[in-house]
């Protein structure tokens, strides 16, 4: 219906331009749903948009557009409000048309070819493989998966990718943490470093390591501890200490055995992350290894290109990128004086590789702590002659988890955190996914476990699923009452749906396709959760006010057709969120 109104307005403006009444270029018309039904069903601000270029008052333009509108059986009335808003009141027939449209499309209702197969890479979660996923990562997983599915629904070719940070110091710390726990299991007593990973998952990995390698990775305590600097509890520097322990481990084990330890620890963590996400309904087309990037020529080619264009220079033995040439606050190090590439160099090369692989658009869904990082990535892309508008960065705020009114603390290094798996086991995947995407990305989430587990109308996911189950229960009652449902008859007699709750429900059903488009193109899954709550509210109000299985067969079939369409839209929306559609609750 929105598209129909847009076409009417475009036709009116084209006619005014042709007649010479408006000397403008034909604009893109935007039509929006009106929240206050006193102002109609749909509205456009096109008169205000055209005022400057047409050099006329907005209200004057609005009056011209209204007079030039083609006739439509779907529009009951048009009026002008305020400075020049054009409000459209739809006929009941226009509202009714959504029901046969939904019934005809069924599971495909809401899908479109808007994206025209444009290739989009969505990178999300990408947590360092140094421990299990915690509840904060769950927000990234849910948003990434649902944004991807929304984009696919409106016609984009979506590729889901997890960037595995399997190179660098944090992975060395993990490997050494596992090794030290393994030594403890083998009887070697060593004071565990303050800056090592302390979670019980490290001990669990060490147990499997011992089962696989027995005592072949054991070293003597004097060799391990001799001449190490002081750790933090003893008044030393925990960073220097853990680095010294890593260096000692590499020296004692040798390159081959340390790499064996490193790979084992990495694969154990990655296997757990893969399983956790798969159980959460999150799948990827690719797990992109940072180490594979460092072994390719992508970084070398990128740096060579920057040097050739005088966008990289040497200072104090290090290689720097002239990021300030591209509005970054300072230049950035690509390669340290010791020859080691920086994380920034690797990450920039990774982003360059996304576009070299043929993606039209790259979407990064990351934590809000990255807000200061992406200006330098965009500077690097600009220097690599890549349009920075092709990179979309969505920053998610933190998740605060509450149980019985108490906030749970999360720290990967200390090990005192709540895992995503624990959350899912407690509240279920459905509640977790719904709660994770109920808020805008820039808003913090206070995840109330008690609410998520409650079977009440205050629990939004229960409320929406209950609407679906209630509709199913109506249809289950029919054989018991020896009634049948004639869908075609119901579609023929939709005009009998005149109750306020029926018209309200029809209006909300008419909004679904618009919501899907906006949620997809604005990368905002919360628009869909808000819509489903509205739809559930409208249905529950209808259910509580009227009987569906009435004696009047035509009215009964019409009402059943309406709630059948409602059930389908609820199912389609919940499926996009990765949430089940129970038939009884």
C-alpha positions in Angstrom: 0.0 0.0 0.0 2.9 2.3 0.8 4.3 1.8 -2.7 0.9 2.5 -4.2 0.7 5.9 -2.5 4.3 6.7 -3.5 3.3 6.0 -7.1 0.3 8.3 -6.8 2.4 11.1 -5.5 5.1 10.6 -8.1 2.5 10.7 -10.8 1.0 13.9 -9.5 4.5 15.6 -9.3 5.3 14.4 -12.8 2.1 15.9 -14.1 2.8 19.3 -12.4 6.3 19.3 -13.9 5.0 18.5 -17.4 2.4 21.3 -17.1 5.1 23.7 -16.1 3.6 24.3 -12.6 6.8 23.0 -10.9 10.3 23.6 -12.3 12.1 20.8 -10.5 13.8 17.5 -11.0 11.6 14.5 -10.2 12.3 13.6 -6.6 12.2 10.3 -4.7 9.0 10.2 -2.7 9.0 8.9 0.8 5.7 7.7 2.4 5.6 6.8 6.1 3.0 5.1 8.3 1.2 7.5 10.6 1.1 6.6 14.3 -1.9 8.8 15.2 -4.8 7.4 13.1 -6.5 10.8 13.4 -4.0 12.0 10.8 -4.7 9.1 8.4 -2.9 5.9 7.6 0.0 7.1 5.5 1.7 10.5 5.0 4.4 12.2 3.0 6.5 15.3 3.6 7.4 15.7 -0.1 6.0 19.3 -0.1 8.6 20.4 2.5 11.3 18.5 0.6 10.5 20.4 -2.7 10.0 23.8 -1.1 13.5 25.1 -1.6 14.1 23.9 -5.1 10.6 24.9 -6.2 10.8 28.3 -4.4 7.3 27.9 -3.1 5.8 27.5 0.3 5.4 23.9 1.4 1.6 24.2 1.9 1.1 25.6 -1.5 3.0 22.7 -3.1 1.0 20.3 -1.0 -2.2 21.8 -2.3 -1.0 21.5 -5.9 0.1 17.8 -5.4 -3.3 16.9 -3.8 -5.2 18.4 -6.7 -3.0 16.5 -9.2 -3.3 13.1 -7.5 -4.7 10.4 -9.8 -8.0 8.8 -8.6 -7.6 5.6 -6.5 -10.2 3.3 -5.1 -7.8 2.6 -2.3 -7.8 6.2 -1.0 -10.8 7.4 0.9 -9.6 10.9 1.8 -6.5 13.1 1.5 -5.9 16.2 3.6 -3.1 18.6 4.4 -1.8 19.1 7.9 0.7 21.5 9.5 3.2 23.2 7.3 2.4 20.8 4.4 2.2 17.2 5.4 -0.1 15.2 3.0 -2.1 12.6 4.9 -3.8 9.7 3.2 -6.8 7.9 4.6 -7.2 4.4 3.1 -10.5 2.7 2.2 -11.4 -0.5 4.1 -10.9 -2.3 0.8 -7.3 -1.1 0.7 -6.8 -2.6 4.2 -8.5 -5.8 3.3 -6.2 -6.4 0.3 -3.3 -7.4 2.6 -5.1 -10.6 3.7 -5.2 -12.4 0.3 -1.7 -11.0 -0.4 -0.4 -12.7 2.7 -2.3 -15.9 2.1 -1.0 -16.2 -1.4 2.6 -15.6 -0.5 2.6 -17.5 2.9 6.2 -18.0 4.0 7.5 -15.7 1.2 5.4 -12.7 2.4 7.8 -9.8 3.1 10.5 -11.0 0.7 11.6 -8.8 -2.1 14.4 -8.4 -4.7 15.3 -4.9 -3.5 19.0 -5.8 -3.0 19.1 -7.3 -6.6 21.8 -9.8 -5.6 24.3 -7.2 -4.4 27.0 -9.1 -2.5 27.3 -8.3 1.2 29.8 -9.6 3.7 28.6 -9.5 7.3 31.4 -10.0 9.9 30.2 -10.5 13.4 31.2 -11.9 16.8 34.9 -12.4 15.8 35.7 -12.9 19.5 39.3 -13.7 20.2 39.5 -17.5 20.6 40.9 -17.2 24.2 37.9 -18.5 26.0 34.2 -19.4 25.8 31.7 -16.8 24.4 30.1 -14.8 27.2 26.7 -13.1 27.3 28.1 -9.9 25.6 29.1 -12.0 22.6 25.5 -13.3 22.4 24.3 -9.8 21.5 26.7 -9.7 18.6 25.7 -13.2 17.5 22.0 -12.5 17.5 22.3 -9.1 15.8 24.7 -10.4 13.1 22.6 -13.4 12.3 19.4 -11.5 12.2 20.8 -8.5 10.2 22.2 -11.1 7.7 18.8 -12.9 7.4 16.9 -9.6 7.0 19.3 -8.5 4.2 18.8 -11.9 2.5 15.1 -11.5 2.8 15.1 -8.2 0.8 17.3 -9.6 -2.0 20.9 -9.3 -1.0 23.5 -12.1 -1.5 24.7 -12.4 2.1 28.0 -14.0 3.2 28.5 -14.5 6.9 32.1 -14.4 8.2 33.9 -14.9 11.6 37.4 -13.3 11.7 39.5 -15.6 13.9 42.2 -13.6 15.7 44.5 -16.6 15.9 47.8 -14.6 15.8 49.5 -12.4 18.4 50.2 -12.1 22.1 46.7 -13.0 23.5 46.9 -16.4 21.8 50.4 -16.9 23.2 49.0 -16.1 26.7 46.2 -18.7 26.2 48.7 -21.4 25.1 51.0 -20.7 28.1 48.0 -20.7 30.5 46.9 -24.1 29.2 50.5 -25.4 29.4 51.0 -24.2 33.0 47.7 -26.0 34.1 49.0 -29.1 32.2 52.2 -28.9 34.2 50.2 -28.7 37.4 48.4 -31.9 36.4 51.8 -33.5 35.8 53.0 -32.6 39.3 55.0 -29.4 38.5 54.1 -26.7 41.1 54.4 -23.2 39.6 52.8 -19.9 40.7 50.2 -19.2 38.2 50.8 -15.8 36.5 48.5 -12.9 37.5 47.9 -12.1 33.8 47.2 -15.6 32.6 43.7 -16.9 31.7 42.3 -18.4 34.9 38.9 -19.8 33.8 38.0 -23.4 34.6 37.8 -23.9 30.8 41.7 -23.6 30.8 41.9 -26.5 33.2 39.5 -28.5 31.1 41.7 -28.0 28.0 44.8 -28.9 30.0 43.1 -32.2 31.0 42.5 -33.1 27.4 46.1 -32.0 26.5 47.5 -34.4 29.1 45.3 -37.2 27.9 46.6 -36.7 24.4 50.3 -35.9 25.0 50.9 -37.6 28.4 54.1 -36.1 29.9 55.9 -35.2 26.6 55.4 -31.5 27.2 56.8 -31.5 30.8 59.8 -29.4 31.8 61.6 -29.2 35.1 60.6 -26.4 37.5 64.1 -24.8 37.8 64.3 -24.5 34.0 60.9 -22.8 33.9 61.3 -20.4 36.8 65.0 -19.4 36.8 65.7 -15.6 36.5 62.1 -14.6 35.7 61.1 -11.1 36.6 58.7 -10.4 39.5 55.0 -10.9 38.9 52.4 -8.3 40.1 51.6 -10.0 43.4 55.3 -9.8 44.3 55.6 -6.1 43.3 56.5 -6.6 39.7 54.9 -5.9 36.3 52.3 -8.6 35.3 52.7 -7.7 31.6 56.5 -8.1 31.6 56.2 -11.3 33.7 53.7 -13.0 31.4 55.8 -12.1 28.3 58.9 -13.6 30.1 57.0 -16.8 30.8 55.9 -17.0 27.1 59.5 -16.5 26.0 60.7 -19.2 28.4 58.0 -21.6 27.2 59.0 -21.1 23.6 62.6 -21.6 24.5 62.1 -24.8 26.5 59.5 -26.4 24.2 61.1 -25.3 20.9 59.2 -24.0 17.9 57.6 -27.2 16.9 56.2 -28.2 20.3 55.1 -24.7 21.1 53.2 -24.5 17.9 51.7 -27.9 18.7 50.5 -26.5 22.0 49.3 -23.3 20.4 47.3 -25.1 17.7 45.8 -27.5 20.2 44.6 -24.7 22.6 43.2 -22.7 19.6 41.3 -25.7 18.2 39.8 -26.6 21.5 38.5 -23.0 22.0 37.3 -22.7 18.4 35.4 -26.0 18.5 33.6 -24.8 21.6 32.7 -21.4 20.0 31.5 -23.1 16.8 29.3 -25.5 18.8 28.0 -22.7 21.0 27.0 -20.6 18.0 25.5 -23.5 16.1 23.3 -24.4 19.0 22.3 -20.7 19.1 21.2 -21.0 15.4 24.2 -19.0 14.1 26.1 -20.4 11.1 28.9 -18.9 9.0 30.0 -19.4 5.4 33.6 -18.8 6.4 35.9 -18.7 9.5 38.7 -16.4 8.3 42.0 -17.0 10.0 44.3 -14.0 10.7 47.3 -16.4 10.5 46.2 -17.3 6.9 46.2 -13.6 6.1 49.8 -13.2 7.4 50.9 -16.1 5.2 49.3 -14.6 2.1 50.6 -11.7 0.1 47.7 -9.4 0.9 49.6 -7.4 3.6 52.7 -7.1 1.5 50.8 -5.9 -1.6 48.9 -3.4 0.5 52.1 -2.0 2.1 53.9 -1.9 -1.3 51.0 0.1 -2.7 51.1 2.6 0.1 54.9 3.0 -0.2 54.6 3.5 -4.0 52.1 6.3 -3.4 54.2 7.9 -0.6 51.6 7.0 1.9 54.0 5.0 4.1 57.3 6.2 5.5 60.0 5.1 7.9 60.7 6.7 11.3 62.9 5.3 14.0 63.1 2.0 12.3 59.3 1.6 12.1 57.0 1.8 9.0 54.2 4.3 9.4 51.0 5.0 7.4 50.2 8.6 6.7 46.7 8.3 8.2 46.6 12.1 8.8 46.3 12.6 5.0 42.9 11.1 5.4 41.5 13.0 8.4 42.7 10.5 11.0 44.0 12.2 14.2 47.6 10.8 13.9 49.7 8.5 11.7 49.6 4.8 12.4 52.4 2.2 12.7 52.2 -0.6 10.1 55.4 -2.4 11.1 57.5 -2.1 14.3 61.2 -1.6 14.4 61.6 -5.3 15.2 60.0 -6.1 11.8 56.7 -7.3 13.4 53.5 -6.2 11.7 51.0 -4.4 13.9 47.4 -5.6 14.5 46.3 -2.5 12.6 48.3 -3.6 9.5 46.7 -7.0 9.6 43.2 -5.7 10.2 43.5 -3.1 7.4 44.7 -5.8 5.0 41.8 -8.0 6.1 39.3 -5.2 5.2 41.0 -4.6 1.9 40.7 -8.4 1.2 36.9 -8.2 1.7 36.6 -5.9 -1.3 39.3 -7.8 -3.3 37.1 -10.9 -2.9 34.3 -9.1 -4.8 32.0 -7.9 -2.0 30.0 -4.8 -2.8 29.4 -4.0 0.8 31.1 -5.0 4.1 29.2 -4.8 7.4 31.2 -5.0 10.7 29.2 -5.7 13.8 31.5 -5.0 16.8 31.5 -3.7 20.3 31.2 0.0 21.2 34.8 -0.1 22.4 35.9 0.0 18.7 34.4 3.5 18.2 37.8 5.2 18.0 39.3 2.4 15.8 37.4 2.6 12.6 38.4 6.1 11.5 41.9 4.7 10.9 40.5 1.6 9.0 38.5 3.9 6.8 41.6 6.1 6.3 43.4 3.0 5.1 40.6 2.0 2.8 40.5 5.5 1.3 44.3 5.3 0.8 43.7 1.9 -1.0 41.2 3.6 -3.4 38.2 1.9 -1.8 35.0 3.9 -1.3 34.6 4.1 2.5 30.8 4.2 2.1 31.1 0.5 1.2 32.1 -0.3 4.8 29.3 -0.1 7.4 30.2 -0.3 11.0 27.6 -1.2 13.6 28.7 -0.7 17.2 26.8 -2.6 19.9 26.7 -1.4 23.5 27.3 -3.7 26.4 25.0 -6.2 28.0 24.4 -6.0 31.7 23.1 -9.3 33.0 20.8 -9.3 36.1 19.7 -12.2 38.1 17.4 -11.6 41.1 18.2 -7.9 40.9 22.0 -8.5 41.1 24.4 -7.7 38.3 26.6 -10.5 37.2 30.3 -9.5 36.6 32.1 -10.7 33.4 35.9 -11.0 32.9 37.4 -13.4 30.5 40.9 -13.2 32.0 39.8 -13.9 35.6 37.3 -16.6 34.4 34.5 -15.1 36.5 32.0 -14.6 33.8 28.6 -15.9 32.6 28.9 -17.8 29.3 26.5 -17.6 26.4 25.9 -21.3 26.8 24.9 -20.8 30.5 22.5 -18.1 29.5 20.9 -20.1 26.8 20.5 -23.1 29.1 18.8 -20.9 31.7 16.4 -18.8 29.5 16.4 -20.7 26.2 17.5 -19.6 22.7 14.2 -17.9 21.9 14.2 -15.5 24.8 18.0 -14.9 24.4 17.7 -14.0 20.7 14.6 -11.8 21.3 16.0 -9.9 24.3 19.3 -9.4 22.5 17.7 -7.4 19.6 15.0 -5.5 21.4 17.1 -2.4 21.7 18.9 -0.1 19.3 22.6 -0.9 18.9 23.6 2.3 20.7 21.6 1.3 23.8 22.8 -0.8 26.7 20.9 -3.9 27.4 19.8 -4.8 31.0 19.1 -8.4 30.5 16.6 -9.5 33.1 16.9 -13.2 33.5 13.8 -13.4 35.7 11.7 -11.7 33.1 13.1 -13.7 30.2 12.1 -16.9 32.0 8.6 -15.8 33.0 5.5 -17.1 31.2 3.6 -13.8 31.4 2.5 -10.9 29.2 5.4 -8.9 30.6 7.8 -11.2 28.8 7.8 -9.9 25.2 8.9 -13.1 23.5 6.3 -15.2 25.4 3.7 -12.5 24.6 4.4 -12.8 20.8 4.6 -16.5 20.7 1.4 -16.8 22.7 -0.4 -14.8 20.0 0.7 -17.4 17.5 -0.3 -20.3 19.8 -3.7 -18.7 20.5 -4.5 -18.6 16.8 -3.5 -22.2 16.4 -5.8 -23.1 19.3 -8.8 -21.5 17.5 -8.2 -23.7 14.5 -7.8 -26.8 16.7 -11.2 -26.1 18.2 -13.0 -26.3 14.8 -13.2 -30.1 14.4 -14.4 -30.4 18.0 -17.3 -28.0 17.2 -17.8 -29.7 13.8 -17.0 -26.5 11.9 -15.0 -26.1 8.7 -13.0 -23.2 7.3 -13.6 -22.0 3.7 -10.6 -19.8 3.0 -11.9 -18.5 -0.3 -15.2 -17.6 1.2 -13.4 -15.8 4.0 -11.5 -13.7 1.4 -14.7 -13.0 -0.4 -16.4 -11.6 2.7 -13.6 -9.5 4.2 -15.9 -6.5 3.9 -17.7 -7.8 6.9 -14.7 -7.0 9.1 -15.8 -3.6 10.4 -15.0 -3.8 14.1 -12.3 -1.3 15.4 -10.1 -4.2 16.5 -10.3 -5.8 13.1 -9.4 -2.5 11.3 -6.6 -2.0 13.7 -5.2 -5.5 13.1 -5.5 -5.0 9.3 -3.6 -1.7 9.5 -0.8 -3.4 11.4 -0.6 -6.3 8.9 -0.2 -3.7 6.2 2.9 -2.4 7.9 4.9 -5.7 7.8 6.6 -5.3 4.5 7.6 -1.7 5.3 9.1 -2.8 8.7 11.1 -5.6 7.1 12.5 -3.2 4.5 13.5 -0.6 7.1 14.9 -3.2 9.6 17.0 -4.6 6.8 18.3 -1.5 5.1 18.8 0.4 8.4 20.4 -2.7 10.1 18.0 -2.5 13.0 16.4 -5.8 14.1 14.7 -4.0 17.0 12.2 -2.6 14.5 11.0 -6.1 13.8 10.7 -7.0 17.5 8.8 -3.8 18.2 6.4 -4.6 15.2 5.8 -8.1 16.4 4.9 -6.8 19.9 2.4 -4.4 18.3 0.9 -7.1 16.1 0.6 -9.4 19.2 -1.1 -6.6 21.1 -3.6 -6.0 18.3 -4.4 -9.7 18.1 -4.8 -10.2 21.8 -7.1 -7.2 22.0 -9.1 -8.7 19.1 -9.2 -12.1 20.8 -10.4 -10.7 24.1 -13.1 -8.6 22.4 -14.7 -10.9 19.9 -15.6 -14.5 19.1 -14.1 -16.0 15.9 -16.2 -19.2 15.7 -19.5 -17.3 15.3 -22.7 -18.8 13.8 -22.7 -16.4 10.8 -20.6 -18.6 8.4 -19.5 -15.7 6.2 -18.4 -13.6 9.1 -16.7 -16.6 10.7 -14.7 -17.4 7.5 -13.7 -13.7 7.2 -12.5 -13.6 10.8 -10.6 -16.9 10.4 -9.0 -15.6 7.2 -7.8 -12.5 9.1 -6.3 -14.4 12.0 -4.8 -17.0 9.5 -3.0 -14.1 7.9 -2.0 -12.8 11.3 -0.6 -16.2 12.2 1.5 -16.3 9.0 3.0 -12.8 9.6 3.8 -13.7 13.2 5.5 -16.9 12.0 7.4 -15.1 9.3 8.7 -12.5 11.7 9.6 -15.0 14.4 11.4 -17.1 11.8 13.5 -14.1 10.8 14.5 -13.6 14.4 15.4 -17.3 14.6 12.7 -17.9 17.2 10.3 -20.9 17.3 6.5 -20.6 16.6 4.8 -22.9 19.2 1.3 -24.1 18.4 0.4 -24.5 22.1 1.7 -22.9 25.3 
